Structures are given as C-alpha cells and as structure tokens.
Amino acid sequence: PFLFPVAGTPTALFARSMELGQLHVAASYLMIIANVDMNQAAVSSLSGLPSAATEMQGAVSLRAREEFQSKYASVQEALRLGEELMACAKDRARSDLEAQVRMYLERLAIVAIELQTKLRSM
C-alpha cells in the first residue's frame, strides 16, 4: 500500500508498460490489479470483533459484502485490461504471450463468477 502513492497505481503502471511495449511487465500487473485491494489500507479490519454482538454482525456482514464487491471490481478491471493486452500481443505476433494471458483470463473469469455468486447469496 505504501508503494503505490510513490510508484503509481497498478492500473497506471499497466498502462505505462503497454505504452512502452513491455507486454510481459504489463501481464505481471494484471495479477496485481486482480489481487490488490487499493482500499484495504484505508479500512480497518473488523475480524477481531466479538461474533456474539448482534449489532456488530450487521457491520461485519456489510464489510464482508464491501470486500467481495471491491474484489469483484478488481477482477473485472483485470479482465478488461487483459483483453487489451491480448489484442496488443496478437497485433505484435506474440502468440506465446497471447496464449498465457488467455489462460490467465479464463481462470480469472471463473473467479469473477464465483465472486458474483457469493455476492448474490449475501
């Protein structure tokens, strides 16, 4: 969380890598975009709260839903950017990278479905 204010957000770093033609570096940022919650540092954890406190259960449930929504948004952003990267790899005849990104996006799409299912059940 302390690195991003100095170096830039993962999405901005991805864009810069794409501009510079550093496609493998951009591919690495996809994993960061999908897995790093930029809001996590700003929010305190509620995991240590007593589970028996009825009024706190609602707050914990709300926080859990917000975390799933944030994760889902991150995964959707990574999927969108991954499609952009795949198109660029295809344009540059980088079939090896295109195939690797495609496989990663397929796994990420499954994660998105799982998150969406969880959100619907909450």
C-alpha positions in Angstrom: 0.0 0.0 0.0 2.9 2.4 0.6 4.5 1.7 -2.8 1.5 2.8 -4.9 1.5 6.5 -3.9 5.1 6.8 -4.9 5.2 4.5 -8.0 1.7 4.9 -9.2 -1.4 2.7 -9.2 -1.1 -0.8 -10.7 -3.5 0.3 -13.4 -1.4 3.3 -14.3 1.8 1.1 -14.2 0.0 -1.3 -16.5 -0.9 1.5 -18.9 2.7 2.8 -18.9 4.0 -0.7 -19.6 1.7 -1.0 -22.5 2.8 2.4 -23.9 6.4 1.3 -23.7 5.7 -2.1 -25.3 6.7 -4.0 -22.2 4.0 -6.6 -22.6 5.4 -9.1 -20.1 5.6 -6.4 -17.5 2.0 -5.4 -18.3 1.0 -9.0 -17.9 2.5 -9.1 -14.4 0.5 -6.1 -13.4 -2.7 -8.0 -14.3 -2.2 -10.2 -11.3 -1.5 -7.2 -9.1 -4.7 -5.5 -10.3 -6.8 -8.6 -9.7 -5.4 -9.3 -6.3 -4.5 -6.0 -4.6 -7.4 -4.1 -3.0 -6.4 -0.5 -3.1 -8.9 0.4 -0.4 -7.6 -2.2 2.0 -5.0 0.1 3.6 -7.6 2.7 4.3 -10.1 0.4 6.1 -9.5 -1.2 9.5 -10.3 -4.9 9.9 -13.4 -6.0 11.7 -12.2 -9.6 12.1 -11.4 -9.2 15.7 -14.8 -8.1 16.8 -16.9 -10.4 19.0 -19.2 -12.5 16.9 -21.9 -12.7 19.6 -22.6 -8.9 19.4 -25.7 -8.7 17.3 -25.3 -5.1 16.2 -21.7 -5.9 15.1 -22.7 -8.8 13.0 -24.5 -6.5 10.6 -21.4 -4.3 10.3 -19.2 -7.4 9.7 -21.6 -8.7 7.1 -21.7 -5.3 5.4 -17.9 -5.1 5.5 -17.6 -8.6 4.0 -20.0 -7.7 1.2 -18.0 -4.5 0.5 -14.8 -6.6 0.4 -16.4 -9.0 -2.1 -17.6 -6.1 -4.2 -14.2 -4.5 -4.2 -12.5 -7.8 -5.2 -15.1 -8.3 -7.9 -14.4 -4.8 -9.3 -10.7 -5.5 -9.3 -11.1 -8.8 -11.1 -13.4 -7.1 -13.7 -10.8 -4.4 -14.3 -8.1 -7.1 -14.7 -10.3 -8.9 -17.2 -10.9 -5.7 -19.2 -7.2 -4.8 -19.2 -6.2 -8.4 -20.1 -8.4 -8.3 -23.2 -6.5 -5.1 -24.2 -3.2 -6.9 -23.6 -4.2 -9.9 -25.6 -5.2 -7.7 -28.5 -1.8 -6.0 -28.4 0.1 -9.3 -28.1 -1.9 -10.6 -31.2 -1.1 -7.4 -33.1 2.6 -7.9 -32.4 2.5 -11.6 -33.3 3.3 -12.6 -29.7 1.3 -15.8 -29.7 3.2 -17.1 -26.6 2.1 -14.2 -24.5 -1.3 -14.1 -26.0 -1.9 -17.8 -25.0 -0.6 -17.2 -21.5 -2.8 -14.2 -21.0 -5.8 -16.0 -22.4 -5.3 -18.9 -19.9 -5.0 -16.5 -17.0 -8.1 -14.6 -18.1 -10.0 -17.9 -18.3 -9.1 -18.6 -14.7 -9.9 -15.1 -13.7 -13.3 -15.3 -15.3 -14.0 -18.3 -13.1 -13.0 -16.3 -10.1 -15.4 -13.5 -11.2 -18.3 -15.9 -11.5 -17.5 -17.3 -8.0 -17.4 -13.8 -6.6 -20.6 -12.8 -8.3 -22.4 -16.0 -7.0 -21.2 -15.2 -3.5 -22.4 -11.6 -3.8 -25.8 -12.8 -4.9 -26.1 -15.1 -1.9 -25.2 -12.4 0.6 
